[in-house]
């Protein structure tokens, strides 16, 4: 329960932070798709730990092993199995919290739900599980390439440092030119300085990732409960540390009047377009062909290198001391995770749409 995502293009992930390996099984990938392993490895490199001074220093190359479902560089239509082996576990870093509940972690809830928990790095609740999602998302991206769909995410806010420019005025490819993955270099430098200062304070800070999906076919998304924006919201809110999701005009839309917010239809050549895109490319839960864009808010990482008061399994008041290797801000490494989950949603819904009409 709770380890699978998608309907036709479906993934199931497995593994723990300090176990032997993480992995994913991907079902529903059409046969004959070119599978470029280097593109999968590139996505894994974007997510892996130890990338820079503002990320965790755990050293994992996150090399993939494709076990099944690919033959001579093409998908066979059978389940694709991928394994990512753990190499740099330091489980002793967590022995001091074996019976303690860390503030804002899943320790207490996992213990109450299962009566047992893997305290080594949070086990299954660790963000390390997202490595498996990124591997599957890399294949989803290759399927979307077939349909001309692109998915691009970037860091748009760290703490109070917010990117005010609309994404249309930015070269989003520049996001990969700096370690914080913000396409505005000047703001990126300020973000890097802020994250580094927070790290030196032995603390953490949150941020926001914006994602833009271009060239989505018109008509994907399922009414009524499986609306496209609802599926995207579920995908994003299922990522570790995510606290908020908004698409299109989002919460700012409440300040507008309908006469300002309505997206008027126009004709460009033989295509139906809209003058504005406050709808975020989705109307009635179904894509209208405009850019789909959304924002995802990430909380400060829960593990801080400071002493905190908490409880242990016996209900006694104790002190939790921060140890181990952790991100001072999660958003730089979360960019490929957001892209992966978005790609999985769009790929799944494109395949579902094929059965809607002749």
Secondary structure, DSSP 8 states (H G I E B T S, - for coil): --SEE-SSSEEEEEE-TTSSEEEEEEE---TT-B--HHHHHHHHHHH-S-SSTTS--------EEEEESEETTEE-SS-EEEEEE-----GGGGGGGTTEE-TTSSHHHHHHHHS----STTGGGSGGGHHHHHHHHHHHHHHHHHTT-EEEEEEEEETTEE--S-GGGS-GGGGGGSTT--S-HHHHHHHHHHHHHHHHTT----EEEEEEEES--TT-S-SSTT-HHHHHHHHHHTSTTEEEEEETTGGGGGGS-HHHH---EEEETTEEEES--TTTTEETTEE-SS-EEEEEEE---S--SS-EEEEETTS-EEEE---S---S-SHHHHHHHHHHHHHHHHHHHHHHHTTS--
